[in-house]
């Protein structure tokens, strides 16, 4: 990877990424409020409320996608541009992939969803003080309200738009920031792959502001983290993340067609015993994926020794 003549410490990389993230939140919020007032013909201070109303579905989807790009994607792109003359390569966008890797990514994705569902059940039973529980329920209600504002699907066209806005866009933008940006920093900073991936995964989960989904999202973040760590290919992460989101959107779509409660469908979890089985399957599949990724990177480095990093054998 061709580096610039100057370098940043991991602490300064983190500070730059965090600063850009804060700026993205401010700019994104102001832009959404400004555009929302114009698009929905409401006062500036009423935009947030209007975004949760069914009558503004398309505006809500567009504005949320724009905000997601500014908050999640732009900061990592700026950091990558500063760090390397080939920013997309620095973030992990490469074409190093074997067919078996992609198949394993799909299998890991499905078993990871089962594990996530079981952890969702476990998350429900975590004890906490009444005040904290009330606050957690308030945040969960707010999160569901924002989701419900975008999830209305009455036709195939609505479903396809939802797949784009709620599955594809978040998958790309979030993976660029968390795996392409934060994970690389934290692994280098801590000099420990497990710790770096764990910190990134907890941050990834926390930023969704959903306590009752904290453990499931942390687990999915860990799986996505190891997929990127082994493969050095962000496209695989985006594909897996899209599969996660897409399956949820598809499940909600068919639930609505059958007249089922979308909110209840969102709350469905897996039994804990199935999560134990899924954990073992995920672990075995990741070991297979690590070996296949090492082979892919070895083949690529033989063609161009300076173009790709090697996979560490021991964590």
C-alpha positions in Angstrom: 0.0 0.0 0.0 1.6 3.3 -1.0 1.8 5.6 2.1 2.2 9.4 2.2 5.5 10.9 3.3 4.0 11.9 6.7 2.3 9.7 9.2 -0.2 9.9 12.0 -0.2 8.0 15.3 -3.3 5.9 16.0 -4.4 8.4 18.6 -4.3 11.2 16.1 -6.1 9.0 13.5 -8.8 8.3 16.1 -9.1 12.0 17.0 -9.4 13.0 13.3 -12.0 10.4 12.6 -14.0 11.3 15.7 -13.8 15.0 14.9 -15.1 14.3 11.3 -17.8 12.2 12.8 -18.9 15.0 15.1 -18.8 17.5 12.2 -20.8 15.1 10.0 -23.5 14.8 12.7 -23.8 18.5 13.0 -23.8 19.1 9.2 -26.1 16.2 8.6 -28.6 17.3 11.2 -28.7 20.9 9.9 -29.0 19.7 6.3 -31.8 17.2 7.1 -33.8 19.9 9.0 -33.3 22.5 6.3 -34.2 20.1 3.4 -37.0 18.5 5.4 -38.6 21.9 6.0 -38.6 22.6 2.2 -39.6 19.0 1.1 -42.4 18.5 3.7 -43.6 22.1 3.9 -43.4 22.2 7.6 -41.6 24.7 10.0 -38.0 24.0 10.8 -38.7 23.0 14.4 -41.4 20.5 13.3 -39.2 18.5 10.8 -38.2 15.8 13.4 -41.8 15.1 14.2 -42.8 15.1 10.5 -40.2 12.5 9.7 -42.0 10.0 11.8 -45.3 10.5 10.0 -46.4 8.0 7.4 -47.4 10.7 4.9 -43.8 11.7 4.4 -42.4 8.2 3.7 -40.3 9.0 0.7 -38.9 12.2 2.1 -38.0 10.3 5.3 -36.1 7.7 3.4 -34.2 10.2 1.3 -33.2 12.4 4.2 -32.2 9.4 6.4 -30.0 8.1 3.6 -28.4 11.5 3.1 -27.8 11.8 6.9 -26.3 8.3 7.0 -23.9 9.1 4.2 -22.7 12.3 5.9 -22.4 10.8 9.3 -21.0 7.4 8.6 -19.3 7.5 5.2 -17.8 10.9 4.8 -15.6 10.9 8.0 -13.9 7.6 7.0 -13.4 8.8 3.4 -11.7 12.0 4.7 -9.4 10.0 7.0 -8.5 7.5 4.2 -7.7 10.5 1.9 -5.4 11.9 4.5 -3.8 8.6 5.3 -3.1 7.2 1.8 -2.8 8.2 -1.8 -5.1 5.3 -2.6 -7.9 5.9 0.0 -10.3 3.2 -1.2 -7.6 0.6 -1.0 -6.7 1.9 2.5 -10.3 1.4 3.6 -10.2 -2.2 2.3 -11.9 -2.0 -1.1 -10.1 -4.7 -3.1 -10.9 -7.5 -5.6 -9.1 -10.2 -3.7 -11.8 -12.9 -3.5 -12.2 -16.7 -4.1 -15.6 -18.2 -4.8 -15.4 -20.3 -1.6 -14.9 -17.2 0.5 -18.1 -15.7 -0.7 -20.0 -19.0 0.0 -18.5 -19.1 3.5 -19.6 -15.4 4.0 -23.2 -16.4 3.2 -23.1 -19.4 5.6 -21.5 -17.3 8.3 -24.2 -14.7 7.8 -27.1 -17.1 8.2 -25.6 -18.7 11.3 -24.7 -15.3 12.7 -28.4 -14.2 12.4 -29.4 -17.2 14.5 -26.8 -16.4 17.1 -27.9 -12.8 17.1 -31.5 -13.8 17.7 -30.5 -15.9 20.7 -28.5 -13.1 22.2 -31.6 -10.9 21.7 -33.4 -13.2 24.0 -30.5 -13.1 26.5 -30.4 -9.3 26.3 -34.1 -9.1 27.5 -33.1 -10.7 30.8 -30.2 -8.5 31.8 -31.1 -7.0 35.2 -30.9 -3.2 35.7 -32.2 -0.5 38.0 -35.8 0.7 37.3 -34.7 4.1 36.2 -32.2 2.7 33.7 -34.8 0.2 32.4 -37.3 3.0 31.9 -34.7 5.0 30.0 -33.7 1.9 27.9 -37.4 1.4 27.0 -37.7 5.0 26.0 -34.7 4.8 23.7 -36.1 1.5 22.3 -39.4 3.1 21.6 -37.7 6.1 19.8 -35.6 3.7 17.8 -38.6 1.6 16.7 -40.6 4.8 15.9 -37.8 6.0 13.5 -37.7 2.5 11.9 -41.4 2.2 11.5 -41.4 5.6 9.7 -39.4 4.0 6.9 -40.6 0.4 6.9 -44.0 0.9 5.4 -44.2 -1.5 2.4 -47.5 -1.8 0.5 -46.1 -2.9 -2.9 -43.0 -4.5 -4.5 -41.8 -1.0 -5.4 -41.9 0.0 -1.7 -40.0 -3.2 -0.8 -37.3 -2.5 -3.4 -36.9 1.0 -2.1 -36.7 -0.2 1.5 -34.0 -2.7 0.4 -32.0 0.2 -1.0 -32.5 2.6 1.9 -32.6 0.3 4.8 -30.4 -2.6 3.6 -27.9 -1.5 1.0 -27.1 2.1 2.0 -26.5 1.4 5.8 -24.5 -1.7 4.9 -22.1 0.3 2.8 -21.9 3.4 4.9 -21.6 1.7 8.3 -18.9 -0.8 7.1 -16.8 2.0 5.6 -16.8 3.8 9.0 -16.6 1.0 11.5 -14.6 -1.7 9.8 -12.7 0.4 7.3 -12.1 3.2 9.8 -12.5 2.5 13.5 -11.4 -1.2 13.4 -8.2 -0.6 11.6 -7.3 2.2 14.2 -8.3 0.2 17.2 -6.4 -3.0 16.2 -3.3 -0.9 15.4 -3.7 1.1 18.6 -4.2 -1.8 21.0 -1.9 -4.2 19.0 -4.6 -6.8 19.7 -7.0 -8.0 17.0 -9.6 -9.4 19.4 -9.6 -6.2 21.6 -9.7 -3.9 18.6 -12.6 -5.8 17.0 -14.5 -5.9 20.3 -14.2 -2.2 20.9 -15.3 -1.5 17.4 -18.3 -3.9 17.7 -19.4 -2.3 21.0 -19.2 1.2 19.4 -21.1 -0.1 16.4 -23.8 -1.4 18.6 -24.0 1.6 20.9 -24.4 4.1 18.1 -27.8 2.5 17.3 -29.1 3.6 20.7 -31.0 0.4 21.3 -30.2 -1.3 24.6 -32.3 -4.4 23.9 -30.4 -4.9 20.7 -26.9 -4.3 22.2 -25.7 -7.9 22.5 -27.0 -9.0 19.1 -25.4 -6.1 17.3 -22.2 -6.5 19.2 -22.1 -10.2 18.1 -22.8 -9.3 14.5 -20.1 -6.6 14.8 -17.6 -9.2 16.0 -18.5 -11.5 13.1 -18.2 -8.7 10.6 -15.0 -7.6 12.2 -13.3 -11.0 11.8 -14.5 -11.3 8.2 -12.7 -8.0 7.4 -9.7 -8.8 9.5 -9.1 -12.1 7.7 -10.1 -11.1 4.2 -9.0 -7.4 4.0 -11.9 -7.0 1.7 -14.6 -4.6 2.7 -16.9 -5.8 -0.2 -17.4 -9.0 1.7 -18.4 -7.1 4.8 -20.8 -5.0 2.8 -22.3 -8.1 1.2 -22.8 -9.8 4.6 -24.2 -6.6 6.3 -26.6 -6.2 3.3 -27.7 -9.8 3.8 -28.4 -9.2 7.5 -30.4 -6.0 6.7 -32.1 -7.5 3.6 -33.4 -10.5 5.4 -34.9 -8.4 8.1 -36.6 -6.1 5.6 -37.8 -9.1 3.7 -39.2 -10.7 6.9 -41.0 -7.5 7.7 -42.4 -7.2 4.2 -43.9 -10.6 4.2 -45.2 -10.1 7.7 -47.0 -7.0 6.6 -48.5 -8.8 3.6 -49.9 -11.5 5.9 -51.4 -8.8 8.2 -49.0 -9.6 11.1 -47.8 -6.9 13.4 -44.5 -5.5 12.1 -43.5 -4.3 15.6 -44.0 -7.8 17.0 -42.0 -9.3 14.2 -39.1 -7.0 15.0 -39.1 -8.3 18.6 -39.0 -12.0 17.7 -35.9 -13.8 19.1 -34.4 -17.3 19.0 -34.1 -19.8 21.9 -30.8 -19.7 23.8 -30.0 -23.4 23.1 -30.0 -22.6 19.3 -27.7 -19.8 19.9 -25.1 -22.1 21.5 -25.3 -24.3 18.4 -25.0 -21.3 16.1 -21.9 -20.0 18.1 -20.1 -23.3 17.4 -21.1 -23.2 13.7 -19.9 -19.5 13.4 -16.6 -20.3 15.0 -15.9 -23.3 12.7 -17.0 -21.4 9.6 -14.7 -18.4 10.5 -11.8 -20.8 10.8 -12.5 -22.1 7.3 -12.9 -18.5 6.1 -9.5 -17.5 7.6 -7.7 -20.3 5.8 -9.4 -19.5 2.5 -8.7 -15.8 2.9 -5.0 -16.5 3.7 -4.9 -18.4 0.4 -6.5 -15.6 -1.5 -4.2 -13.0 -0.1 -1.2 -15.2 -0.8 -2.2 -15.7 -4.4 -2.6 -11.9 -4.7 0.7 -11.1 -3.1 2.5 -13.5 -5.4 1.2 -11.4 -8.3 1.9 -8.1 -6.6 3.9 -8.4 -3.3 3.4 -4.8 -2.2 -0.3 -4.6 -2.8 -1.8 -6.5 0.1 -1.3 -7.1 3.8 -0.8 -10.7 5.0 -3.2 -12.4 7.4 -1.9 -12.9 10.9 -2.1 -16.5 11.9 -2.4 -16.0 15.6 -4.8 -13.6 17.4 
